[in-house]
Amino acid sequence: NYIDFSKNEKKLFEILFNANLLIVDLTKTESYQFLLESLVEDITEQLTNEEIKTLFCDLWIVIHGLASLTTVGQVNNDDAANEKYIKRAKSGIIEAIKGSK
């Protein structure tokens, strides 16, 4: 996964994702579509397409942050710990989205 990649391929991760050499619209990637589909399957709340896009973008910040912190050695979590962080973030984001209606 993305965080494992950042841990195992630190230099390559840094070049690809932290050097601003590659600017990509994440919503136009296969990864976005895959994550979007898995998010929709996992969500019990009714969210609009725009809210799901917000959820994805906010979660991406968390996931990329974990991966970046892993790369520089500030975080060294196992998969279970990373999954906990991501699930808590997801719950909080959904709560914030629902609360803003």
Buried (B, 14 or more C-beta within 10 A) or exposed (E): EBBEBBBEEBEEBBEBBBEEEEEEEEEEEEEBEEBBEEBEEEBEEEBEEEBBBBBBEBBBEBBBEBBBBBBEEEBEBEEEEBEEBBEEBBEEBBEEBEEEE
